[in-house]
Amino acid sequence: IWGISGFLGVELAKLFSKRPETEIVYTVTSKEVVGAIENVEIGFLALKAEQSIEIAPELLKRGIKVIDLSGAFRIKDTSNFAKYYQFNHTHPDLLDISVYGLPEKNREKIRNAQLIANPGCYATAINLGLLPLSNSGLISSSTKILAKAISGYTGAGKGAKVPKTITPYKGGRQHQHIPEIEQELGIRGRLLFFPQVAPWPRGIEVVIYVKISIATDILNLYKQFYKQELFIRVKSEKVDDVIGTNFCEIYPTIVGPFAVIRVAIDNLGKGGAGQAVQNFNILCGFSEELVY
């Protein structure tokens, strides 16, 4: 685990400490690779994107599979890195082999991946909230999609200042998770996203407003779409507490011509380390339920 001192690194260590069939054999706080790394099969990168870009190629050369929790390998269009991450990508060849680690969409690709790009926390919630509509062709092609979100302060990393009140930031088209959401849903240039950070530590709640092309029984649509998914709970009433779990709870409703989708996840769980462990389980042939 690289980045062991951060919120995601600590969560990963906690989750794997409960797994008798796995062993944490190497941890480091930074991007450093020290000499020969023995007995490492999977490397987790809980680093900043510009650090992951430097270390992932070295690990892959050594035959170590990589699960990266940063945004370094999520986006296929390299022009988005300068715009949203403020650097130019130095290993675009790895973008061709990286698999976007959203199990509910890319499970079969994850099984055979060498490099898994673990999705962003907001991106996980919004993608899962819209996948049933997107896959069914129900999102109106002529409309913008509005998503409002609130996240616990751990989503900003350990260096961030804890806010005293709920504080908006990077509203509109500024947030770095926008290109990966639009890429995975095929809705380029249409998402308006307004995130807020809260004075409590963890958890994300997103409300998505999207115009749909035809009337539908949305609750049944979502239940059928996710009926085989262990960690997705489609609800007909207010969502429950998902903190400290790998669950995603979705409450879909129709208001006139619009679908209003409410989604709740733990940003360190399904939105971060929990999903990374789920991807690890798929990659290594373990049961997906072995997370929390």
C-alpha positions as CSV (number, residue, x, y, z in Angstrom):
1,I,0.0,0.0,0.0
2,W,1.5,3.3,-1.1
3,G,0.1,6.3,0.7
4,I,-0.5,4.3,3.9
5,S,-0.8,7.5,6.1
6,G,-3.8,9.0,4.1
7,F,-7.5,8.4,4.8
8,L,-7.8,5.8,2.0
9,G,-4.5,4.1,3.0
10,V,-5.6,3.7,6.6
11,E,-9.0,2.3,5.5
12,L,-7.3,-0.2,3.2
13,A,-5.0,-1.4,6.0
14,K,-7.9,-1.7,8.3
15,L,-9.9,-3.8,5.8
16,F,-7.0,-6.1,4.9
17,S,-6.1,-6.6,8.6
18,K,-9.3,-8.7,8.8
19,R,-8.3,-11.0,5.9
20,P,-6.4,-14.1,7.0
21,E,-6.0,-15.1,3.3
22,T,-4.0,-11.9,2.5
23,E,-1.0,-10.3,3.9
24,I,0.2,-6.7,3.8
25,V,3.9,-7.1,3.0
26,Y,4.9,-3.5,2.2
27,T,3.7,-0.1,3.1
28,V,5.1,3.4,2.4
29,T,3.8,6.9,3.0
30,S,5.0,8.2,-0.4
31,K,5.6,7.2,-4.0
32,E,9.0,5.7,-3.2
33,V,9.9,2.2,-4.4
34,V,12.6,0.7,-2.3
35,G,14.9,-1.9,-3.9
36,A,13.4,-5.3,-4.5
37,I,9.8,-5.7,-3.4
38,E,9.4,-9.3,-2.5
39,N,6.1,-11.3,-2.4
40,V,4.0,-8.4,-3.7
41,E,1.2,-9.4,-6.1
42,I,-1.0,-6.4,-5.9
43,G,0.0,-2.8,-5.3
44,F,-2.6,-0.3,-4.0
45,L,-1.8,3.4,-4.8
46,A,-3.5,5.7,-2.4
47,L,-1.5,8.7,-3.7
48,K,-2.1,11.9,-5.6
49,A,-2.6,11.4,-9.3
50,E,0.8,12.9,-10.3
51,Q,2.5,10.5,-7.9
52,S,0.6,7.4,-9.1
53,I,1.7,8.2,-12.7
54,E,5.3,7.9,-11.6
55,I,5.1,4.7,-9.6
56,A,2.5,2.6,-11.5
57,P,4.8,2.0,-14.5
58,E,7.6,0.7,-12.3
59,L,5.3,-1.7,-10.5
60,L,3.8,-3.0,-13.7
61,K,7.3,-3.6,-15.1
62,R,8.0,-5.8,-12.0
63,G,4.9,-7.9,-12.8
64,I,2.8,-6.3,-9.9
65,K,-0.8,-5.6,-10.7
66,V,-1.9,-2.2,-9.7
67,I,-5.1,-0.8,-8.2
68,D,-4.8,3.0,-8.3
69,L,-7.2,5.0,-6.1
70,S,-6.3,8.4,-7.7
71,G,-7.5,9.9,-11.0
72,A,-4.3,9.1,-12.8
73,F,-5.6,6.4,-15.1
74,R,-9.4,6.9,-15.2
75,I,-9.7,9.2,-18.1
76,K,-8.9,8.1,-21.7
77,D,-8.8,11.6,-23.2
78,T,-5.4,13.0,-22.3
79,S,-6.4,16.6,-22.9
80,N,-8.6,16.4,-19.8
81,F,-5.6,15.9,-17.5
82,A,-4.3,19.4,-18.1
83,K,-7.7,20.9,-17.6
84,Y,-8.9,19.0,-14.5
85,Y,-5.7,17.8,-12.9
86,Q,-3.2,20.6,-14.0
87,F,-0.6,18.3,-15.4
88,N,0.2,16.6,-18.7
89,H,0.0,12.8,-18.7
90,T,3.4,11.2,-19.1
91,H,2.3,7.6,-19.6
92,P,-0.7,7.7,-22.1
93,D,0.2,4.1,-23.1
94,L,-1.1,3.0,-19.8
95,L,-4.5,4.6,-20.4
96,D,-5.0,2.1,-23.1
97,I,-4.7,-0.9,-20.7
98,S,-6.3,0.6,-17.6
99,V,-9.8,-0.7,-16.7
100,Y,-12.2,1.7,-15.0
101,G,-12.9,-0.2,-11.7
102,L,-16.7,0.1,-11.4
103,P,-17.7,-3.5,-10.9
104,E,-21.3,-3.1,-11.8
105,K,-20.3,-1.9,-15.2
106,N,-16.9,-3.5,-15.9
107,R,-16.7,-6.7,-13.8
108,E,-15.5,-9.0,-16.6
109,K,-12.7,-6.6,-17.7
110,I,-11.6,-6.2,-14.1
111,R,-11.0,-10.0,-13.8
112,N,-8.2,-9.8,-16.3
113,A,-6.8,-6.3,-15.7
114,Q,-3.2,-5.4,-15.0
115,L,-4.1,-1.8,-14.0
116,I,-7.4,-0.9,-12.4
117,A,-8.4,2.8,-12.1
118,N,-10.6,2.9,-9.0
119,P,-13.4,5.4,-9.6
120,G,-13.7,8.7,-7.8
121,C,-16.1,8.9,-4.9
122,Y,-18.5,11.3,-6.5
123,A,-18.2,9.5,-9.8
124,T,-19.1,6.2,-8.2
125,A,-22.3,7.6,-6.8
126,I,-23.4,9.5,-9.9
127,N,-22.4,6.6,-12.3
128,L,-24.4,4.1,-10.2
129,G,-27.3,6.5,-10.0
130,L,-27.5,7.0,-13.8
131,L,-26.4,3.6,-15.2
132,P,-29.9,2.1,-15.4
133,L,-31.2,5.1,-17.3
134,S,-28.1,5.4,-19.5
135,N,-28.1,1.7,-20.5
136,S,-31.8,1.8,-21.3
137,G,-31.4,4.8,-23.5
138,L,-33.9,6.8,-21.4
139,I,-31.8,9.9,-20.8
140,S,-33.1,12.7,-23.0
141,S,-30.3,13.6,-25.5
142,S,-31.2,17.3,-25.5
143,T,-30.9,18.1,-21.8
144,K,-28.3,18.9,-19.3
145,I,-27.9,16.7,-16.2
146,L,-27.8,18.3,-12.8
147,A,-26.1,16.7,-9.8
148,K,-25.9,18.2,-6.3
149,A,-23.7,16.4,-3.7
150,I,-22.5,16.7,-0.2
151,S,-19.4,14.8,1.1
152,G,-17.7,14.3,4.4
153,Y,-14.3,16.1,4.7
154,T,-12.2,13.0,4.4
155,G,-12.9,13.1,0.7
156,A,-10.6,16.1,0.4
157,G,-7.6,14.3,1.9
158,K,-5.6,14.8,5.0
159,G,-4.1,18.1,4.0
160,A,-7.5,19.8,3.5
161,K,-8.9,22.1,6.1
162,V,-12.0,20.9,7.9
163,P,-14.9,23.3,7.1
164,K,-17.0,24.8,9.9
165,T,-20.1,24.7,7.8
166,I,-21.3,23.0,4.6
167,T,-19.2,24.6,2.0
168,P,-19.7,24.6,-1.8
169,Y,-16.7,24.3,-4.1
170,K,-15.8,23.7,-7.8
171,G,-19.4,24.1,-9.0
172,G,-20.6,23.8,-12.6
173,R,-18.0,22.2,-14.8
174,Q,-14.9,22.4,-12.6
175,H,-14.7,19.2,-10.6
176,Q,-12.1,16.6,-11.7
177,H,-14.6,13.7,-11.5
178,I,-16.8,15.2,-14.3
179,P,-14.8,13.7,-17.3
180,E,-14.8,10.2,-15.9
181,I,-18.5,10.3,-15.3
182,E,-19.3,11.6,-18.8
183,Q,-16.9,9.1,-20.3
184,E,-18.5,6.1,-18.6
185,L,-22.1,7.2,-19.2
186,G,-21.6,8.6,-22.7
187,I,-23.0,12.0,-21.8
188,R,-20.0,14.3,-22.8
189,G,-20.4,18.0,-22.1
190,R,-23.8,17.7,-20.4
191,L,-23.2,17.3,-16.6
192,L,-23.5,20.2,-14.3
193,F,-22.1,19.2,-10.9
194,F,-22.3,21.1,-7.6
195,P,-20.4,19.5,-4.8
196,Q,-20.2,20.6,-1.2
197,V,-17.9,19.5,1.7
198,A,-19.4,19.0,5.2
199,P,-17.9,19.4,8.7
200,W,-18.5,15.6,9.4
201,P,-15.9,13.0,8.4
202,R,-17.4,10.6,5.9
203,G,-20.4,9.8,3.6
204,I,-21.7,11.1,0.3
205,E,-25.2,11.9,-0.7
206,V,-26.0,12.9,-4.2
207,V,-29.3,14.1,-5.8
208,I,-29.4,13.9,-9.6
209,Y,-32.0,15.5,-11.8
210,V,-32.3,14.3,-15.4
211,K,-35.0,14.6,-18.0
212,I,-36.1,11.2,-19.4
213,S,-37.3,10.5,-22.9
214,I,-40.3,8.3,-22.1
215,A,-42.3,7.5,-19.0
216,T,-41.1,4.5,-17.1
217,D,-41.6,2.5,-13.9
218,I,-38.4,3.7,-12.5
219,L,-38.3,1.8,-9.3
220,N,-38.8,-1.5,-11.1
221,L,-36.2,-0.5,-13.7
222,Y,-33.6,0.0,-11.1
223,K,-34.5,-3.1,-9.1
224,Q,-34.2,-5.3,-12.2
225,F,-31.0,-3.6,-13.3
226,Y,-29.2,-4.2,-10.0
227,K,-31.0,-7.4,-8.9
228,Q,-27.7,-9.4,-9.1
229,E,-25.5,-6.7,-7.4
230,L,-24.6,-7.5,-3.8
231,F,-23.7,-4.0,-2.8
232,I,-26.5,-2.0,-4.5
233,R,-29.8,-1.5,-2.6
234,V,-32.6,0.1,-4.5
235,K,-35.0,1.7,-2.1
236,S,-38.6,3.0,-2.3
237,E,-38.1,5.2,0.7
238,K,-35.4,7.3,2.4
239,V,-32.0,5.8,2.3
240,D,-30.4,4.3,5.4
241,D,-27.0,4.8,6.9
242,V,-24.2,3.5,4.7
243,I,-21.2,4.7,6.7
244,G,-18.6,2.0,7.3
245,T,-20.0,-0.2,4.6
246,N,-19.5,-0.9,0.9
247,F,-23.2,-0.4,0.1
248,C,-24.7,2.0,-2.4
249,E,-28.3,2.9,-1.7
250,I,-30.4,4.4,-4.5
251,Y,-33.8,6.0,-4.2
252,P,-35.2,6.7,-7.7
253,T,-38.3,8.7,-8.3
254,I,-40.2,10.4,-11.1
255,V,-41.3,14.1,-10.9
256,G,-43.1,15.1,-14.1
257,P,-40.7,14.6,-17.0
258,F,-37.7,14.3,-14.8
259,A,-36.1,11.4,-12.9
260,V,-34.8,12.4,-9.5
261,I,-32.2,10.0,-8.2
262,R,-30.9,10.1,-4.7
263,V,-27.7,8.1,-4.0
264,A,-25.8,7.5,-0.7
265,I,-22.4,5.9,-0.3
266,D,-19.5,6.0,2.1
267,N,-16.8,8.0,0.4
268,L,-14.1,5.8,2.0
269,G,-16.1,2.6,1.4
270,K,-17.9,2.2,-1.9
271,G,-16.4,5.5,-3.0
272,G,-12.8,4.6,-2.2
273,A,-11.1,1.8,-0.2
274,G,-14.1,-0.5,-0.1
275,Q,-14.5,-0.5,-3.8
276,A,-10.8,-1.0,-4.3
277,V,-11.0,-4.1,-2.1
278,Q,-14.1,-5.3,-4.1
279,N,-12.0,-4.9,-7.2
280,F,-9.2,-6.8,-5.6
281,N,-11.6,-9.6,-4.8
282,I,-12.8,-9.8,-8.4
283,L,-9.2,-9.7,-9.7
284,C,-8.0,-12.4,-7.4
285,G,-11.0,-14.7,-7.5
286,F,-12.2,-14.1,-3.9
287,S,-15.9,-13.6,-3.0
288,E,-16.9,-9.9,-3.6
289,E,-18.6,-9.8,-0.3
290,L,-15.3,-9.9,1.6
291,V,-14.9,-6.2,2.2
292,Y,-16.2,-5.0,5.5
